Amino acid sequence: MHVRFPGEETGNAEELRLLAESAGAEVCGTVYGRRERPDAASFVGSGKAQEIQEAVAREHADLVLVNHTLSPAQERNLEKVVACRVLDRTGLILDIFAQRARSHEGKLQVELAQLEHLATRLVRGWSHLERQRGGIGLRGPGETQLEVDRRLIRDRIKKLNERLAQLTVQRRSRRRARHKVPIPTVSMVGYTNAGKSSLFNRLTGAGVYAADQLFATLDPTMRRTELPGKTAVILADTVGFISQLPHDLVEAFKSTLEEVAQADLLLHVIDVADPDRQQHMEQVDQVLGEIDAQSVPRILVYNKIDLTGQAARVERDAAGRVSKVWVSARTGDGVDLLVEAMGEHFRQRRRPCVLKLPSSAGRLRAALYERYHVARETPLESGGWLVELALDPEQLAWVVQQPDFRDEFVVADSRCILAPTGSLS
């Protein structure tokens, strides 16, 4: 069921059908409606509720999906009229997430979101046992049982939050370990089914599950890949966003989405063939704002150009930086342009540096060659080498912290980003 309200941003009916099919449902039909405002009792009003009931009877349906968020009372009242189970948009998305979660943390996050959602609807299951009419011998067990269930849910939510907090600490510890050997992180974000996983596989050869359905990817995947200019990056594939993403899910997945907020670069993957792409881009921006990632540099990646006949190309902003790339993850067209754009982004952060290394610093010299692109090396008559390379601030900090490094290795040259003391300038 899809109801349109004046001036309200809602997911369209086609998206509801895709969500239903992603959950494994067979769509029998769609009921449309228009209202000035939701009905307080049943959301749709008595006339539309009766129309839904007739459609349910005609199609022998056993589930009604509503493309909006219902209150517990609206859900219960609508179920009474249509005589079958009613599930709102939030419940549907939670069900899909529960099916797709594979990692231990993902399952915990989904369970937490489900319990938070269930806590407001618990009364429905015990409505026949709730407070009965007063009088000695007439007090039922319903209120007691309801409170027991609520306490069990509260206890489980508390344990889930404690376990997820532990996993968050572990993830931050792993992130700090990665930063000791500075490798930038590139996170792929975008509306669900924009082709992120297909592009991720094309860039890394990871073989991540990709399908033409909403939320095919739930658990984040990270792979190391090499860019031009001897630049190694960690590429992260993340869960797709969607309009009206349940708040409980955003809260539950915030620890996972920290990887997005902490990334050095975002690839915002957009389905160029999607007629609603502008609205979907705004939804992604909204979620990025909720997780404090709106300030992370990003490149817009317009995917699926094979469906529109567009040519692969690159667009730059007023400062000359790559801002948009058109690609096809399916055919690979334009992927080389994207790889070069990412490499260029990180090369632009580097500054020239000249190090005068004695022969005793052979280990540091070998590390520089292994990790970075050495532009030129000149042997010294006195022994040792004059090494010229370009480093970004994180790479520079790593070099300075190496046991073999000495302040006197720095050449007093205006091109250096190291001060004579070895500190950052």
Buried (B, 14 or more C-beta within 10 A) or exposed (E): BBBEBEEEEBBBBEBBBBBBEBBEBEEEEBBEBEBEEBBEBBBBBEEBBEBBBEBBEEEEBEBBBBBBBBBBBBBBBBBEBBEBEBBBBBBBBBBBBBEBBEBEBBBBBBBBBBBBBBBEBBBEEBEEBEEEEEEEEEEBEBBEBBEEBBEEBEEEBEEBEEBBEEBBEEBEEEBEEBBEEBBBBBBBBBBBBBBBBBBBBBBBEBEBEBEEBBBBBBBBBBBEBEBBBBBBBBBBBBBBBBBBBBBBBBBBBBBBBBBBBBBBBBBBBBBBBBEBBEBBBEBBBBBBEBBBBBEBEBBBBBBBBBEEEBEBEBEEEEEEEBBBBBBBBBEEBBBEBBBBBBBBBBBEBBBBBBBBBBEEBEEBBEBBBEBBBBEEBEEEEEEBBBBBBBBBEBBBBBBBEEEBBBEEBBBEEEEBBBEEEBEEE
